[in-house]
Amino acid sequence: MSHEEIMRDLQSPQENGKLDLVNVIRCRDCVHNQSAADSGNAYCELYYGMTDQMGFCHMGERRDG
């Protein structure tokens, strides 16, 4: 694959069908995070356990606001 082909694919990933994309959000922005915003850790209702506020999840839902 040439450099030009790679750059074209990266610029329009939804159109080329070659990439498998998943939306992710940070734990600190998720509705399932039940911890204080200034805390370094987050309690996740989905996984019933502690996670890092800066962690990422593909199962989360973005909190409004």
Secondary structure, DSSP 8 states (H G I E B T S, - for coil): --HHHHHHHHHSHHHH--S-----EEGGGBTTB-S-TTSSEEEETTTTEEEETT-EESS--B---
